[in-house]
Amino acid sequence: MSHNEGWHWTYQLIEGTLKGMTATQIHTATQIPLDTRLGPLVAGVRIAVQRHADWATTAQLVADQLRRHLPTTDVLTPEQRLGAADDYCAHTLYVEPDGSLSIVALVWRPGQFTRIHDHITWCVLGVIQGVEYEERFDADLTLVGRYENQVGHVSGFAPPGDIHRVRNRGDTTAISIHVYGTDVSRVGSSARRYYD
């Protein structure tokens, strides 16, 4: 099933420094000035978050901003776009000073995947290179859907009911931009629990 438009609630994981994690690394980039590549996105997301709506509404408002301001792969250096050989990696591009939002790029080489997990907050993502394949599960870990998120696809989620696994089944590197409702550089991961 492919979701290229409309609302499809989905999300991504940043694995990092918490105990029991995989080898995935969180790379913190120098914060990009707001008047450059991410400036319009940060400004739009900031307005959406400052509405202090419930998580589901916030995710929808943030997704609208990401659709309008989805960056290209040039927000990453050529080296960052390569990813890592041992596991997918995350590059923190921006963190709001008050910790209310983070913008992260996830880079997936062919064959890389997440464990089945849920999340600590709302999240919105947009694919900027390749295809990310997602499997969604219910609370009993029964598979309820499979999705191919292609370049330009933007979607979001808000707990509860946010259990999934993401993988790159393609033969090229996939990259996506994620906006989280927390400071991922402080908490280390958007994942709340792992199920496998």
Secondary structure, 3 states (H helix, E strand, C coil): CECCCCCCECCCCCCCCCCCCCCCCEEECCCCCCCCCCHHHHHHHHHHHCCCCCHHHHHHHHHHHHHHHCCCHHHCCHHHHHCCCCCCEEEEEEECCCCCCEEEEEEECCCCECCCEEECCCEEEEEEECCEEEEEECCCCCEEEEEEECCCCEEEECCCCCEEEEECCCCCCEEEEEEECCCHHHHCCCEEEECC
